Amino acid sequence: MDNTTDQHPTFVTHLECGLEGDHYPADQLHGLSKAGKPLLVKYDLQALSQAVRKEDLLARPSDLWRYREFLPVRNPVNIVSLGEVMTPLIPVPRLSQGRGVLLVKDEGRLPTGSFKARGICMAVSMAKELGLSRIAMPTNGNAGAALAAYASRAQIESYVFCPADTPEINVREIAAQGAKVWRVNGLINDCGRLVGEGKQAMNWFDLSTLKEPYRIEGKKTMGLELAEQFGWRLPDVILYPTGGGTGLIGMWKAFQELKEIGWVDGPLPRMVAVQATGCAPIVRAFESGAEHAPLWENASTVAAGIRVPAAIGDFLILRAVRESNGFATAVSDESILAAQRQAAEQEGVLLCPEGAATLAGYQQELASGRIAAEESVVLFNCATGLKYPMPPVTAQLDCTRPIDYGDL
Ligand SMILES: *Cc1c(COP(=O)(O)O)cnc(C)c1O
């Protein structure tokens, strides 16, 4: 066994309402705060920084559990893992036309092919630690796939509700990995309502984005990992395809924690929330100066992972974007598809549509001047492009006849 099975203390002190700041005890089951807002996990960072040094990480396996002191699982026997590897940063110079340092963090390498694995492995590990036996969740695809896999591995029952137009491959992988899954004739917020309403009858735990405290902690490892990969400095700008915003909120939390213990210094990255023009509630709220983002009517985009009409952590996303001097921006479906083609053809990087949205956002904002050519920029590709529809190929050859090779 590797050393993740060693006994180790965690440094969780309590949970805190992200809006009101009131406290909740650790080691108990929690959903939302009394105010109906997301709960954030708080750590004794002083004690943490005395228990582990940056150099200690070097001897540990290259997975997200290397940051275990920053994570909430108390007893390592409760860790539910499918091999959450560190994901590479891939330089894509042709996509910045050689003007800036542009890197893709390729989260498609994670179990179940998306970064949802980071959040779900943490939430399911905590569900196991807290003794849960049945979990339910709404999903646009990838979160449900991760839940199905990790819940089956933990021998926890899972119930998953998807919008009817969720890509076939996602619905099938959810079913194949042992969840009960339904297509619902609505959007993800409608699916979320079913999970809420069914709680009484089914006694399941609601693992929806930000409706439990631990998915953020899993996604936080993207920030810890980036800091380590950048030699404990950070890039100037991070572009994040923003649906529920877990990753953006989680990374910003990671940077605050690292700053507080003195592991990183200097300015923190500007956090840029990228949405689609067909579903841009956060962009609209950012531009109007609002603290919350009202529901976006008739949400539609090819990037299903960011088709989230209302985010319960809206104020946390907006807070991170503003505190970091970042911004929120929307890109069209046409520019998403064009960026996806360009990355694949010019750099051999098959982005998911949501990842392609960050590339489209980068190109748009380089042109607008909101991102400067000399800035170092990280784009998040959140899922493997292989899970998504690709243009058909119609070319055929008849190997029983002579072939005119000059014509190929
Ligand atoms: C879930 C998802 C997103 C959005 O992530 P959040 O942290 O919920 O905002 C983006 N891209 C893909 C591929 C996703 O599955």
The ligand as an SDF file (V2000), in Angstrom:
LIG
                    3D

 15 15  0  0  0  0  0  0  0  0999 V2000
  -19.0540   20.5400  -14.5600 C   0  0  0  0  0  0  0  0  0  0  0  0
  -18.2860   20.9890  -15.6990 C   0  0  0  0  0  0  0  0  0  0  0  0
  -17.9090   22.3290  -15.8310 C   0  0  0  0  0  0  0  0  0  0  0  0
  -18.2990   23.3930  -14.8300 C   0  0  0  0  0  0  0  0  0  0  0  0
  -17.6680   23.2040  -13.5940 O   0  0  0  0  0  0  0  0  0  0  0  0
  -18.1470   23.9650  -12.2940 P   0  0  0  0  0  0  0  0  0  0  0  0
  -17.0190   23.8710  -11.3410 O   0  0  0  0  0  0  0  0  0  0  0  0
  -19.3890   23.2950  -11.8180 O   0  0  0  0  0  0  0  0  0  0  0  0
  -18.4310   25.3890  -12.6850 O   0  0  0  0  0  0  0  0  0  0  0  0
  -17.1420   22.6760  -16.9280 C   0  0  0  0  0  0  0  0  0  0  0  0
  -16.7800   21.7720  -17.8490 N   0  0  0  0  0  0  0  0  0  0  0  0
  -17.1100   20.4650  -17.7460 C   0  0  0  0  0  0  0  0  0  0  0  0
  -16.6490   19.5240  -18.7950 C   0  0  0  0  0  0  0  0  0  0  0  0
  -17.8810   20.0350  -16.6770 C   0  0  0  0  0  0  0  0  0  0  0  0
  -18.2030   18.7310  -16.5830 O   0  0  0  0  0  0  0  0  0  0  0  0
  1  2  1  0
  2  3  1  0
  2 14  2  0
  3  4  1  0
  3 10  2  0
  4  5  1  0
  5  6  1  0
  6  7  2  0
  6  8  1  0
  6  9  1  0
 10 11  1  0
 11 12  2  0
 12 13  1  0
 12 14  1  0
 14 15  1  0
M  END
$$$$
